[in-house]
């Protein structure tokens, strides 16, 4: 049976065009996986989960695999062993880099440290009531350890003005140390004081912003091999991070629900923490010279390094949006 005139030529032309489009169109690729170490169950570290729930990291072709560890020291060990590509941690981890650890600080997370706080039981009424008392910290030589000493120094009490007591990084243990009288206060995540307030047994006395204003408390570090071999993935991860921060600040309900899963906090406490910590986030990941100087002094004063280093040599902002 004869086909209408011109049909065959049009069919061939259409087939050829379709073939050309198929061969010239970019193939959809699988997302690049990035292993994200997390030093604590903190809301400041919940951004990968929030950004994934919002579809931000997927759109950028990044899949975040979270790896939870207990404390900065173990996270540093994980990066040295190449068990993680990036880490979310306290900014005093600059000290490990000064000592030769194979990672670099690539972005600031928290630059308004309302997430770090002095939490107390009801018997403590004012900051001056803590002079000569025991303050719980996660462990010696950590960010919370330095902040406890800095709290005493800014009150004019000197290095001997308080006694730091290691109580670990688990929130339940920190609360227990307070209510059983092992310590008189805890320097840690603000969630400790917010949890005590919910229980009617204590409160958040003051945040670190009150005595170390605009301190860059938390940061993102990246393994030097990952920086060298996968710079584009790191760049897309950081772009996703800061887009996710913008999203979470505009979507409280969704962010609180996800934050509860990451932190293990109750709805009431997570609601309060979200409101308390809205100002903490860095919007561009950049450290100021003053913040680097503060961190240099911190890691020197707690004995992590012998002399004050120039931390700009260990800060790599090339991959920030």
N, C-alpha and C positions, 0 to 999 in steps of 0.2 A: 504494500500500500504506500502510495507516495505521500510524503509529508508536505504541508504547505510550503510554498517558496520562502526560502530564507530561514526556516525554523532550525534546520541542521546547523547552519553557520552561527546562528544566535546561541544555540545550545553549546556548541564547541567554545565559543567566545566566553560564555558564562562559566563553563567548567574551568577554562584556563585562568580566568580572573579569580575564581574561588581558590584554585591551587596556589596562585601567587600570593593571595592574602594569607593563606594558611602557613606558607613557608616564610613569609616576611614578618608575621605577627610574633611578638615575644612570647616564649613559652612561659606559662605560670610555673614559678619555682617554689619549692618548699621553703618554709620560714627558716631562717638561720637561728639555731638554738644558742642561747647564752646562759651559762651556769652562774647563778647569782647567789653568793654566800651572804648569810644574814647573821649578824653577831648577837642579836637579841630579838625577842618578840615585841617589837615596838611599832607604833603607828607610823613613825617616820620612815619605816622600812616597808610599808604596805603598798607602796606605789606600783610595783610590778603586778600585783594581784588586781589593783584598782584599774590600772591602764589596760590590762588584759580583758577584764570584764567589760570595759568600755569599747573594746575593739581597736584600741589605738596601736598597740604593739603589733597586732596581726596586720593592720594596714601598712605598717612600716616593714613588714617581713621579718619580724623578730619574735621568737618564742622564748619566754623566760622560764627557766627551770630553777626553782628555789631550793637552796641547800641551807638548812638551819644548823648552826653550831652554837655552842655556849661560850660567849665571850670573845673578845678581840684576839687574844693569844691563839685560840684554836682556829679562828678564822684566818689569821696570818699563816698558821701552819698549813691550812688547807690550800691557800694560794701558793705557798712555797712548793707544795706537793703537786701543784697544777690540778687540784680537784675542783677548782672554781675559776671562772674567767674574770669576774668582778666581785667586789665585796661591798656590803653596806655596813658601816662601822663607825666607831668614834674617831674623831679627827686626830686624836693623839696617836693614831696608827702611823702618822708621819714618822714617828720615832723608828719604826721597823724599817722604813725606807732609808732613813739616814744610816742605819746599821747595815744596809746592803740587801734588804729583802727585795725579791724580784717583782715589785709592783710600784705603781705610781698613783698618786691622788689625782683624779680627773675631774671631780666636781664636788661642790658643796651641796649638802642636803638641807641642813638647818643653820640659819644665820641669825635667828632671833630665839635664843634658847629657853623658851617657855616650856619645852618638853622635859627639861631637867629641873628638878626641884628638891627643896628640903621639905620632907613630910614628917609630921610629928603626931603623937597621941595628944589627947585633950589636956593633959597636965601641963604641957608646954604652951605658954601664952604668947611670948614674944621671942624674937631672935636672940635677945640678950640672955634669955633663960638657958641657952645652950652653951654658954661659956663654961669650959672645963668638962663638958659632957662628952659622951660617946656618940659618934655619928657613923651609921652603917654605910659602907661603900661596897661595890661589887667585889673588888679585890685590890691589893696594893699595886701602885704603879699604873692605875687606870684613869680614865677621864673623870669618873666619879670621885676617885681618891684626890685628884688635884683640885676638883671643885670644892670638896670639903675643906681642904687647906686654904683655898682662896676665899671661901666664905669667912673663915676665921681671920685671915689677914685683913680683909676689908672691914671687919668689925673692930680692928685695932688690937686683936688678941695675940697676934704672932703665931708662929708655927706650932707652939705648944698649947694654943688656946682651946683645941678640941682633940679628941682621940679618935682617929679613924679605925673602924672595926670591919673587917671583911665579912659580908653576909651572903655573898653570891649574887647572881643575876636573876634569879627566879623571883617573880613578884610575890608569890605566896610566902616564900621564905623571908622576904624583906618585911612583909606585913607581920609575920609571926615574930620576927626579931624585935619589932617595935612593941607589939601588944604584950609580949612576955617580959619586957623590960631588959632584954639583952643590950639594946641600944636606946638612946633617947631621941634619935632622929635618924632618918635615912636620906642619903643623897642619891637619887636615882630618877627613874622615869616618873613624871608627874602622876601617873596612874596609881602609884602607891598612896599618895594623899587623897586622890579622888575616890579610891576604893575604901579607905578608912572613913571618909566623910559619908559615903553611902551606908556604911555599917554603924555610923554614929560613934566611932571610937577614935577619931582623929581628923586630920585635915592637911591640906597643902599649906604650909606656912609661908613660903615664898619661892619664886622660880629663880633659876640662874640668871635670867635677864635682869634681876634686881641687883646683882653684884658683879656679873661679868657681861655687861650689855653687848649685844650684837656679836656674841662669841659663836664661831662656826663649829658647833658641837658635833655634827655628824657629816660624813662625806662618803663618796663613792671612790673605791680604789680599783685598779685594773692591773692584771698580770702583764708584765712587760712583753711576754711572748704574744699574748692576745693583742696588745697594742700594735705590735709589729706585724703580725700575720693577718689580723682582721680589723683594720682601722675603720672600714665602712660599717661593719656590724656594730662596733662600739659607738660610732657616730649616730647610727639609727637608734640604738638603745637609749642614748642620752637625749636624743630628740623626743623619743617616746616618753621618757621619764618626765621631762618638763611640760610636755603637752598633757600628761596624766595629772600633774600637779594642778594645772589650770582647770582640768575637768573636775577633779575631786573638790576643789574649792567652790564649784558651781553646782555640785550634786551631793549635798550632805547625806540624804537618806541612803543612797546606794553606797556611799563611801563608808558610812558608819557600819552598815551590815557587813561589808567586806572587812573592815577594820576589826570587828568583833572576832571574825574567824582567824585573823592573823595574830591578834594579841591575846585572845582568850578572855577579854574583858566582858562584863555585863553590858546590856544595852544602855543602862543609865550612866555607867562610868564612861563608856565609849562616846556617848552623846556629849558629856561634859568635856572629855578630852578633845574631841573635834572642835568644840567651841573655844576651849582654852588655847589650842595650838594653831588656830587659823593663821596667825601671823608668823609662825616659825619658818615657813618654807622659803628656801632660796628659789627665785623665779628664773635665774639664769645660770646657776652653778658656779659663779665666780667668787673667788676669795679676794678680799681687799688686802692691801699691804699690812694694815693694822691687824687683821685677823690672822695672817700668817705670823706676824710678830707675837701675838698673844699665844699662839700654838707653840711657837719656838720656845717661849718662856715657860710654858706649861710642861713640856716634855723634859726640859732641863731641870726645873725645880723638883720634879718627882723622881729624878735620877735615871730616866730612860736613856739620856745621852749625857756626855760629860761637859760639852760646851754648846752654847746656843748656836744652832745651825741656821743657814739661810734656806728656808723651806721653799723658796721660789724655784730652787733647783730640782725639787721633787714633786712639783705641781705641774701637771701637763693639761692646759686648757684647750688644746688644739681641736678637740672633738666636740666641744660644746656647741649648741645651736647658735 
